[in-house]
Amino acid sequence: MFAVGLGALPGMMTGQILSGVSPLIAVRYQIMVMGIIFRSG
């Protein structure tokens, strides 16, 4: 499960930053999704 987070989360955050989203919002989404992944496992 940790390997899934290593690949998906940085890619999601990078995509958001490149599309013009504030880096702080991108980090919040990353933390939220990481929490959901760890709680579901």
Buried (B, 14 or more C-beta within 10 A) or exposed (E): EEEEBEEBBEEBBEEBBEEEEEEEEBEEBBEEBEEEBEEEE
